[in-house]
Amino acid sequence: MESQWPSEFPVELRHLIATNRAAEEVLADRHALIEADKSRQNMRVAARSIEQSAGGPDERITLLTGAVMFKLPKKDVQSILKRDLLELDIESNRIRSELKEKVNLLQELELKDPLKGFDLKPLSKVEMAAVGQVLGRSSRD
């Protein structure tokens, strides 16, 4: 990473610049995650409100996107919100996985040990069943 800087820059300065850029990327990703979570929460509130509205599935709901308003059937709006929620979940997971790599790079540039437990993954169903057998539990617990 340091080789992209002109050779007249001292090694220390090149390292400091690389570390600073890595930190900025980590902060930008954290901010993007926060914004995605806020959007997801707002969509959940909207979906819940539409679900609890008194009208039937043919009721028309006004949907505002950008500067345009649409009047769509309730079921169509619900499917749009579900699709958007799924896309936000996928984007959040992508950002989280990239964030882990960026944090590890930052730790390396700061000459710190890698974070312990930061790359943990949940056990699969097969692994959980094996753990349950070892602990003497049935697979239905």
Biotite code that builds the C-alpha atoms (Angstrom):
import biotite.structure as struc

atoms = struc.array([
    struc.Atom([0.000, 0.000, 0.000], chain_id="A", res_id=1, res_name="MET", atom_name="CA", element="C"),
    struc.Atom([2.870, 2.369, 0.727], chain_id="A", res_id=2, res_name="GLU", atom_name="CA", element="C"),
    struc.Atom([4.375, 1.978, -2.776], chain_id="A", res_id=3, res_name="SER", atom_name="CA", element="C"),
    struc.Atom([1.721, 4.280, -4.329], chain_id="A", res_id=4, res_name="GLN", atom_name="CA", element="C"),
    struc.Atom([3.291, 7.370, -2.757], chain_id="A", res_id=5, res_name="TRP", atom_name="CA", element="C"),
    struc.Atom([6.187, 9.281, -4.318], chain_id="A", res_id=6, res_name="PRO", atom_name="CA", element="C"),
    struc.Atom([9.584, 8.087, -3.213], chain_id="A", res_id=7, res_name="SER", atom_name="CA", element="C"),
    struc.Atom([10.466, 11.542, -1.838], chain_id="A", res_id=8, res_name="GLU", atom_name="CA", element="C"),
    struc.Atom([7.909, 11.019, 0.932], chain_id="A", res_id=9, res_name="PHE", atom_name="CA", element="C"),
    struc.Atom([9.526, 9.521, 4.011], chain_id="A", res_id=10, res_name="PRO", atom_name="CA", element="C"),
    struc.Atom([8.395, 5.987, 4.892], chain_id="A", res_id=11, res_name="VAL", atom_name="CA", element="C"),
    struc.Atom([6.852, 7.242, 8.117], chain_id="A", res_id=12, res_name="GLU", atom_name="CA", element="C"),
    struc.Atom([4.717, 9.792, 6.276], chain_id="A", res_id=13, res_name="LEU", atom_name="CA", element="C"),
    struc.Atom([3.548, 7.214, 3.733], chain_id="A", res_id=14, res_name="ARG", atom_name="CA", element="C"),
    struc.Atom([2.608, 4.862, 6.573], chain_id="A", res_id=15, res_name="HIS", atom_name="CA", element="C"),
    struc.Atom([0.765, 7.639, 8.400], chain_id="A", res_id=16, res_name="LEU", atom_name="CA", element="C"),
    struc.Atom([-1.186, 8.559, 5.259], chain_id="A", res_id=17, res_name="ILE", atom_name="CA", element="C"),
    struc.Atom([-2.142, 4.918, 4.642], chain_id="A", res_id=18, res_name="ALA", atom_name="CA", element="C"),
    struc.Atom([-3.260, 4.541, 8.263], chain_id="A", res_id=19, res_name="THR", atom_name="CA", element="C"),
    struc.Atom([-5.315, 7.727, 8.090], chain_id="A", res_id=20, res_name="ASN", atom_name="CA", element="C"),
    struc.Atom([-7.040, 6.639, 4.879], chain_id="A", res_id=21, res_name="ARG", atom_name="CA", element="C"),
    struc.Atom([-7.856, 3.216, 6.346], chain_id="A", res_id=22, res_name="ALA", atom_name="CA", element="C"),
    struc.Atom([-9.357, 4.901, 9.427], chain_id="A", res_id=23, res_name="ALA", atom_name="CA", element="C"),
    struc.Atom([-11.451, 7.199, 7.218], chain_id="A", res_id=24, res_name="GLU", atom_name="CA", element="C"),
    struc.Atom([-12.788, 4.173, 5.307], chain_id="A", res_id=25, res_name="GLU", atom_name="CA", element="C"),
    struc.Atom([-13.743, 2.464, 8.573], chain_id="A", res_id=26, res_name="VAL", atom_name="CA", element="C"),
    struc.Atom([-15.566, 5.574, 9.771], chain_id="A", res_id=27, res_name="LEU", atom_name="CA", element="C"),
    struc.Atom([-17.345, 5.991, 6.421], chain_id="A", res_id=28, res_name="ALA", atom_name="CA", element="C"),
    struc.Atom([-18.526, 2.372, 6.522], chain_id="A", res_id=29, res_name="ASP", atom_name="CA", element="C"),
    struc.Atom([-19.766, 2.746, 10.092], chain_id="A", res_id=30, res_name="ARG", atom_name="CA", element="C"),
    struc.Atom([-21.696, 5.858, 9.065], chain_id="A", res_id=31, res_name="HIS", atom_name="CA", element="C"),
    struc.Atom([-23.178, 4.000, 6.064], chain_id="A", res_id=32, res_name="ALA", atom_name="CA", element="C"),
    struc.Atom([-24.264, 1.174, 8.381], chain_id="A", res_id=33, res_name="LEU", atom_name="CA", element="C"),
    struc.Atom([-25.979, 3.619, 10.718], chain_id="A", res_id=34, res_name="ILE", atom_name="CA", element="C"),
    struc.Atom([-27.811, 5.254, 7.805], chain_id="A", res_id=35, res_name="GLU", atom_name="CA", element="C"),
    struc.Atom([-28.885, 1.863, 6.418], chain_id="A", res_id=36, res_name="ALA", atom_name="CA", element="C"),
    struc.Atom([-30.188, 0.855, 9.851], chain_id="A", res_id=37, res_name="ASP", atom_name="CA", element="C"),
    struc.Atom([-32.169, 4.110, 10.133], chain_id="A", res_id=38, res_name="LYS", atom_name="CA", element="C"),
    struc.Atom([-33.699, 3.554, 6.697], chain_id="A", res_id=39, res_name="SER", atom_name="CA", element="C"),
    struc.Atom([-34.530, -0.046, 7.536], chain_id="A", res_id=40, res_name="ARG", atom_name="CA", element="C"),
    struc.Atom([-36.220, 1.011, 10.778], chain_id="A", res_id=41, res_name="GLN", atom_name="CA", element="C"),
    struc.Atom([-38.278, 3.660, 8.973], chain_id="A", res_id=42, res_name="ASN", atom_name="CA", element="C"),
    struc.Atom([-39.369, 1.075, 6.401], chain_id="A", res_id=43, res_name="MET", atom_name="CA", element="C"),
    struc.Atom([-40.336, -1.354, 9.161], chain_id="A", res_id=44, res_name="ARG", atom_name="CA", element="C"),
    struc.Atom([-42.462, 1.345, 10.789], chain_id="A", res_id=45, res_name="VAL", atom_name="CA", element="C"),
    struc.Atom([-44.131, 2.099, 7.445], chain_id="A", res_id=46, res_name="ALA", atom_name="CA", element="C"),
    struc.Atom([-44.736, -1.589, 6.721], chain_id="A", res_id=47, res_name="ALA", atom_name="CA", element="C"),
    struc.Atom([-46.233, -2.134, 10.170], chain_id="A", res_id=48, res_name="ARG", atom_name="CA", element="C"),
    struc.Atom([-48.460, 0.924, 9.807], chain_id="A", res_id=49, res_name="SER", atom_name="CA", element="C"),
    struc.Atom([-49.736, -0.253, 6.424], chain_id="A", res_id=50, res_name="ILE", atom_name="CA", element="C"),
    struc.Atom([-50.285, -3.763, 7.766], chain_id="A", res_id=51, res_name="GLU", atom_name="CA", element="C"),
    struc.Atom([-52.376, -2.454, 10.639], chain_id="A", res_id=52, res_name="GLN", atom_name="CA", element="C"),
    struc.Atom([-54.454, -0.058, 8.504], chain_id="A", res_id=53, res_name="SER", atom_name="CA", element="C"),
    struc.Atom([-58.170, -0.805, 8.407], chain_id="A", res_id=54, res_name="ALA", atom_name="CA", element="C"),
    struc.Atom([-58.620, -1.205, 4.646], chain_id="A", res_id=55, res_name="GLY", atom_name="CA", element="C"),
    struc.Atom([-58.454, -4.429, 2.688], chain_id="A", res_id=56, res_name="GLY", atom_name="CA", element="C"),
    struc.Atom([-55.752, -5.536, 0.231], chain_id="A", res_id=57, res_name="PRO", atom_name="CA", element="C"),
    struc.Atom([-57.369, -3.475, -2.557], chain_id="A", res_id=58, res_name="ASP", atom_name="CA", element="C"),
    struc.Atom([-57.187, -0.264, -0.531], chain_id="A", res_id=59, res_name="GLU", atom_name="CA", element="C"),
    struc.Atom([-55.042, 2.328, -2.283], chain_id="A", res_id=60, res_name="ARG", atom_name="CA", element="C"),
    struc.Atom([-52.075, 3.728, -0.359], chain_id="A", res_id=61, res_name="ILE", atom_name="CA", element="C"),
    struc.Atom([-50.269, 6.948, -1.239], chain_id="A", res_id=62, res_name="THR", atom_name="CA", element="C"),
    struc.Atom([-46.548, 6.270, -1.610], chain_id="A", res_id=63, res_name="LEU", atom_name="CA", element="C"),
    struc.Atom([-44.027, 9.124, -1.753], chain_id="A", res_id=64, res_name="LEU", atom_name="CA", element="C"),
    struc.Atom([-40.705, 8.383, -3.450], chain_id="A", res_id=65, res_name="THR", atom_name="CA", element="C"),
    struc.Atom([-38.438, 11.355, -3.957], chain_id="A", res_id=66, res_name="GLY", atom_name="CA", element="C"),
    struc.Atom([-40.672, 14.127, -5.315], chain_id="A", res_id=67, res_name="ALA", atom_name="CA", element="C"),
    struc.Atom([-43.256, 11.791, -6.878], chain_id="A", res_id=68, res_name="VAL", atom_name="CA", element="C"),
    struc.Atom([-46.424, 10.484, -5.228], chain_id="A", res_id=69, res_name="MET", atom_name="CA", element="C"),
    struc.Atom([-48.074, 7.245, -6.320], chain_id="A", res_id=70, res_name="PHE", atom_name="CA", element="C"),
    struc.Atom([-51.396, 5.798, -5.309], chain_id="A", res_id=71, res_name="LYS", atom_name="CA", element="C"),
    struc.Atom([-50.969, 2.014, -5.320], chain_id="A", res_id=72, res_name="LEU", atom_name="CA", element="C"),
    struc.Atom([-52.891, -0.956, -3.955], chain_id="A", res_id=73, res_name="PRO", atom_name="CA", element="C"),
    struc.Atom([-51.956, -1.887, -0.395], chain_id="A", res_id=74, res_name="LYS", atom_name="CA", element="C"),
    struc.Atom([-50.588, -5.312, -1.392], chain_id="A", res_id=75, res_name="LYS", atom_name="CA", element="C"),
    struc.Atom([-48.265, -3.723, -3.996], chain_id="A", res_id=76, res_name="ASP", atom_name="CA", element="C"),
    struc.Atom([-46.903, -1.226, -1.470], chain_id="A", res_id=77, res_name="VAL", atom_name="CA", element="C"),
    struc.Atom([-46.305, -4.045, 1.008], chain_id="A", res_id=78, res_name="GLN", atom_name="CA", element="C"),
    struc.Atom([-44.374, -6.053, -1.590], chain_id="A", res_id=79, res_name="SER", atom_name="CA", element="C"),
    struc.Atom([-42.296, -2.979, -2.512], chain_id="A", res_id=80, res_name="ILE", atom_name="CA", element="C"),
    struc.Atom([-41.436, -2.392, 1.150], chain_id="A", res_id=81, res_name="LEU", atom_name="CA", element="C"),
    struc.Atom([-40.502, -6.070, 1.651], chain_id="A", res_id=82, res_name="LYS", atom_name="CA", element="C"),
    struc.Atom([-38.252, -5.995, -1.400], chain_id="A", res_id=83, res_name="ARG", atom_name="CA", element="C"),
    struc.Atom([-36.604, -2.760, -0.233], chain_id="A", res_id=84, res_name="ASP", atom_name="CA", element="C"),
    struc.Atom([-36.069, -4.218, 3.249], chain_id="A", res_id=85, res_name="LEU", atom_name="CA", element="C"),
    struc.Atom([-34.413, -7.270, 1.723], chain_id="A", res_id=86, res_name="LEU", atom_name="CA", element="C"),
    struc.Atom([-32.126, -5.061, -0.381], chain_id="A", res_id=87, res_name="GLU", atom_name="CA", element="C"),
    struc.Atom([-31.189, -3.024, 2.700], chain_id="A", res_id=88, res_name="LEU", atom_name="CA", element="C"),
    struc.Atom([-30.391, -6.221, 4.615], chain_id="A", res_id=89, res_name="ASP", atom_name="CA", element="C"),
    struc.Atom([-28.146, -7.410, 1.803], chain_id="A", res_id=90, res_name="ILE", atom_name="CA", element="C"),
    struc.Atom([-26.393, -4.030, 1.633], chain_id="A", res_id=91, res_name="GLU", atom_name="CA", element="C"),
    struc.Atom([-25.917, -3.934, 5.424], chain_id="A", res_id=92, res_name="SER", atom_name="CA", element="C"),
    struc.Atom([-24.418, -7.425, 5.426], chain_id="A", res_id=93, res_name="ASN", atom_name="CA", element="C"),
    struc.Atom([-22.064, -6.462, 2.579], chain_id="A", res_id=94, res_name="ARG", atom_name="CA", element="C"),
    struc.Atom([-20.924, -3.356, 4.439], chain_id="A", res_id=95, res_name="ILE", atom_name="CA", element="C"),
    struc.Atom([-20.423, -5.361, 7.654], chain_id="A", res_id=96, res_name="ARG", atom_name="CA", element="C"),
    struc.Atom([-18.263, -7.954, 5.921], chain_id="A", res_id=97, res_name="SER", atom_name="CA", element="C"),
    struc.Atom([-16.157, -5.263, 4.233], chain_id="A", res_id=98, res_name="GLU", atom_name="CA", element="C"),
    struc.Atom([-15.913, -3.392, 7.531], chain_id="A", res_id=99, res_name="LEU", atom_name="CA", element="C"),
    struc.Atom([-14.326, -6.410, 9.202], chain_id="A", res_id=100, res_name="LYS", atom_name="CA", element="C"),
    struc.Atom([-11.607, -6.515, 6.551], chain_id="A", res_id=101, res_name="GLU", atom_name="CA", element="C"),
    struc.Atom([-11.006, -2.771, 6.804], chain_id="A", res_id=102, res_name="LYS", atom_name="CA", element="C"),
    struc.Atom([-10.785, -2.880, 10.603], chain_id="A", res_id=103, res_name="VAL", atom_name="CA", element="C"),
    struc.Atom([-8.271, -5.727, 10.371], chain_id="A", res_id=104, res_name="ASN", atom_name="CA", element="C"),
    struc.Atom([-6.199, -3.694, 7.887], chain_id="A", res_id=105, res_name="LEU", atom_name="CA", element="C"),
    struc.Atom([-6.345, -0.675, 10.181], chain_id="A", res_id=106, res_name="LEU", atom_name="CA", element="C"),
    struc.Atom([-5.244, -2.771, 13.158], chain_id="A", res_id=107, res_name="GLN", atom_name="CA", element="C"),
    struc.Atom([-2.340, -4.086, 11.078], chain_id="A", res_id=108, res_name="GLU", atom_name="CA", element="C"),
    struc.Atom([-1.324, -0.566, 9.982], chain_id="A", res_id=109, res_name="LEU", atom_name="CA", element="C"),
    struc.Atom([-1.489, 0.627, 13.592], chain_id="A", res_id=110, res_name="GLU", atom_name="CA", element="C"),
    struc.Atom([0.831, -2.272, 14.497], chain_id="A", res_id=111, res_name="LEU", atom_name="CA", element="C"),
    struc.Atom([-1.761, -3.716, 16.851], chain_id="A", res_id=112, res_name="LYS", atom_name="CA", element="C"),
    struc.Atom([-2.777, -7.335, 17.297], chain_id="A", res_id=113, res_name="ASP", atom_name="CA", element="C"),
    struc.Atom([-5.850, -8.404, 15.301], chain_id="A", res_id=114, res_name="PRO", atom_name="CA", element="C"),
    struc.Atom([-9.104, -8.107, 17.191], chain_id="A", res_id=115, res_name="LEU", atom_name="CA", element="C"),
    struc.Atom([-10.068, -11.361, 18.864], chain_id="A", res_id=116, res_name="LYS", atom_name="CA", element="C"),
    struc.Atom([-13.566, -12.668, 18.211], chain_id="A", res_id=117, res_name="GLY", atom_name="CA", element="C"),
    struc.Atom([-14.210, -10.114, 15.481], chain_id="A", res_id=118, res_name="PHE", atom_name="CA", element="C"),
    struc.Atom([-14.468, -12.766, 12.773], chain_id="A", res_id=119, res_name="ASP", atom_name="CA", element="C"),
    struc.Atom([-16.735, -15.218, 14.586], chain_id="A", res_id=120, res_name="LEU", atom_name="CA", element="C"),
    struc.Atom([-19.452, -16.960, 12.606], chain_id="A", res_id=121, res_name="LYS", atom_name="CA", element="C"),
    struc.Atom([-22.546, -18.725, 13.971], chain_id="A", res_id=122, res_name="PRO", atom_name="CA", element="C"),
    struc.Atom([-22.570, -22.511, 14.141], chain_id="A", res_id=123, res_name="LEU", atom_name="CA", element="C"),
    struc.Atom([-24.433, -24.354, 11.400], chain_id="A", res_id=124, res_name="SER", atom_name="CA", element="C"),
    struc.Atom([-27.432, -26.545, 12.207], chain_id="A", res_id=125, res_name="LYS", atom_name="CA", element="C"),
    struc.Atom([-25.289, -29.673, 11.888], chain_id="A", res_id=126, res_name="VAL", atom_name="CA", element="C"),
    struc.Atom([-22.690, -28.256, 14.277], chain_id="A", res_id=127, res_name="GLU", atom_name="CA", element="C"),
    struc.Atom([-25.404, -27.223, 16.749], chain_id="A", res_id=128, res_name="MET", atom_name="CA", element="C"),
    struc.Atom([-26.879, -30.726, 16.611], chain_id="A", res_id=129, res_name="ALA", atom_name="CA", element="C"),
    struc.Atom([-23.430, -32.202, 17.339], chain_id="A", res_id=130, res_name="ALA", atom_name="CA", element="C"),
    struc.Atom([-22.980, -29.846, 20.299], chain_id="A", res_id=131, res_name="VAL", atom_name="CA", element="C"),
    struc.Atom([-26.441, -30.832, 21.538], chain_id="A", res_id=132, res_name="GLY", atom_name="CA", element="C"),
    struc.Atom([-25.529, -34.514, 21.356], chain_id="A", res_id=133, res_name="GLN", atom_name="CA", element="C"),
    struc.Atom([-22.330, -33.928, 23.307], chain_id="A", res_id=134, res_name="VAL", atom_name="CA", element="C"),
    struc.Atom([-24.270, -32.035, 25.969], chain_id="A", res_id=135, res_name="LEU", atom_name="CA", element="C"),
    struc.Atom([-26.891, -34.800, 26.121], chain_id="A", res_id=136, res_name="GLY", atom_name="CA", element="C"),
    struc.Atom([-29.747, -32.775, 24.652], chain_id="A", res_id=137, res_name="ARG", atom_name="CA", element="C"),
    struc.Atom([-32.205, -34.040, 22.103], chain_id="A", res_id=138, res_name="SER", atom_name="CA", element="C"),
    struc.Atom([-32.329, -32.350, 18.694], chain_id="A", res_id=139, res_name="SER", atom_name="CA", element="C"),
    struc.Atom([-35.768, -30.854, 19.572], chain_id="A", res_id=140, res_name="ARG", atom_name="CA", element="C"),
    struc.Atom([-34.467, -28.630, 22.426], chain_id="A", res_id=141, res_name="ASP", atom_name="CA", element="C"),
])
